[in-house]
């Protein structure tokens, strides 16, 4: 579980248990058997709002912050040699999508979660069967500089000779304080992107792609 906020708060994911109380007659053997069977079932995972511990059924007082991928940092290409050609590619990564939910009522802070979809590749010079990628999540005021930024890592495992894998990384809790009850989530943006070297960033900004050797 990953989390981000100005003052990050941990979120405990507790298994659900069922209990019943009652009085009067003793349950029948059939009833006891049914109760035992129900208790033996795996606990269902709580939904996002339930995990927040809130039983408030009121709608959010405003829209969620805008979430998106910073275009220049949406992909990463790591070369094993200075020449930028396909034969020198070690590992690649791409952020394919990001989605999330938010919750805030009254004067509560905005609490969000994010699911980030990624795809990874192992090129001709990728020697290891796993590779760790570093990315960041930033909270900004709309059209302004980041006001909070944190880095995360995700490891791609290329098993059984696979050279392409995908996955989703989840950040369970992002807490954004609000100045007042009238402060809307529309005032904030949440952006994600790979942590890039200056050379990798320039490669993306130049719109470059792999140069595959003729005849290969």
SVG drawing of the C-alpha trace seen along z (x, -y; Angstrom):
<svg xmlns="http://www.w3.org/2000/svg" viewBox="-37 -29 65 59">
<polyline fill="none" stroke="black" stroke-width="0.4" points="0.0,0.0 1.3,-3.4 0.2,-6.8 0.8,-10.5 -0.3,-13.6 1.0,-16.8 0.9,-14.9 0.5,-11.3 -1.9,-9.1 -1.7,-5.4 -4.8,-3.4 -5.4,-0.1 -7.0,2.5 -8.9,4.7 -10.5,8.1 -14.3,8.1 -15.8,10.4 -19.5,11.3 -21.3,11.6 -24.8,12.0 -26.7,11.5 -30.1,12.6 -32.1,14.0 -34.7,16.6 -34.7,20.1 -31.5,22.0 -30.7,22.1 -31.5,25.3 -28.7,27.6 -29.5,26.5 -29.2,22.9 -25.9,23.5 -24.5,25.3 -25.6,22.3 -24.0,19.9 -20.7,21.8 -20.7,22.0 -21.2,18.2 -18.5,17.5 -16.1,19.7 -16.4,17.6 -13.5,15.3 -14.0,11.8 -14.9,9.3 -12.6,6.4 -14.0,3.1 -14.8,0.5 -12.8,-2.8 -15.4,-4.8 -15.9,-2.0 -12.2,-1.8 -12.1,-5.5 -14.2,-4.6 -16.9,-7.0 -20.6,-6.2 -21.6,-9.6 -23.9,-9.2 -23.8,-12.8 -22.5,-13.6 -19.2,-15.3 -19.4,-19.1 -17.5,-19.6 -15.8,-17.8 -12.7,-15.7 -9.3,-17.1 -8.3,-16.6 -5.9,-13.7 -3.6,-13.1 -0.3,-12.0 2.4,-14.6 2.9,-14.1 6.7,-14.6 7.1,-12.0 4.6,-9.4 7.3,-7.0 10.9,-6.1 13.5,-4.5 16.8,-3.3 19.7,-2.7 22.6,-0.5 24.9,-2.5 25.1,-6.1 23.7,-5.6 20.0,-5.9 19.0,-2.8 16.8,0.1 19.6,2.6 20.8,0.6 17.5,0.5 17.6,2.1 14.2,1.3 11.2,-0.8 8.1,-1.9 4.9,-3.7 2.1,-5.1 -1.0,-4.1 -3.7,-5.5 -4.6,-6.8 -7.9,-6.8 -9.1,-7.5 -11.9,-8.4 -12.2,-11.1 -14.2,-11.9 -14.8,-15.1 -17.8,-16.5 -18.2,-19.5 -14.7,-20.9 -13.0,-17.5 -9.8,-17.3 -10.0,-15.7 -9.1,-12.0 -8.3,-10.2 -6.9,-7.0 -5.2,-6.4 -4.7,-3.4 -1.9,-3.8 -1.8,-1.5 1.7,-0.8 3.3,1.3 7.0,2.3 9.3,3.7 12.7,5.5 14.9,4.6 17.8,6.4 20.2,5.1 18.0,5.9 20.0,8.6 18.1,8.9 14.7,10.7 13.4,7.8 13.8,4.0 12.7,1.3 11.1,-1.9 10.8,-5.1 7.9,-7.5 6.3,-10.4 2.9,-11.7 2.5,-15.4 -0.3,-17.5 -0.5,-21.0 -2.8,-23.9 -4.5,-24.3 -2.1,-25.6 0.6,-26.2 3.8,-24.6 3.6,-21.4 2.8,-21.9 3.5,-18.2 5.5,-15.6 6.5,-12.1 8.5,-9.3 7.6,-5.7 9.1,-2.5 7.6,0.4 9.4,3.5 8.5,5.3 9.3,9.0 10.0,10.5 9.3,14.2 9.6,17.1 11.3,15.1 8.6,12.4 9.8,9.1 6.5,7.2 4.5,7.0 1.9,4.8 0.4,3.9 -1.4,1.5 0.1,-0.3 -2.3,-1.6 -1.8,-4.6 -4.4,-4.0 -4.6,-7.4 -3.8,-10.9 -4.9,-13.6 -5.3,-17.2 -6.2,-19.8 -8.7,-22.5 -8.5,-26.1 -12.2,-26.2 -15.5,-24.4 -15.8,-26.4 -12.5,-25.2 -13.3,-22.8 -11.3,-19.9 -11.4,-21.7 -8.6,-23.9 -6.2,-21.0 -4.6,-18.7 -2.8,-15.3 -0.2,-14.5 1.9,-11.3 5.1,-10.7 8.3,-8.7 11.4,-10.1 13.6,-10.8 17.2,-11.8 17.7,-15.0 18.7,-12.8 15.5,-10.7 13.4,-13.9 15.0,-15.4 14.4,-12.1 10.7,-12.3 10.4,-16.0 12.1,-15.6 9.4,-13.0 12.1,-10.4 11.4,-6.8 13.5,-3.7 15.7,-3.4 15.6,0.2 18.5,1.5 17.7,2.2 17.2,5.9 16.9,6.8"/>
</svg>
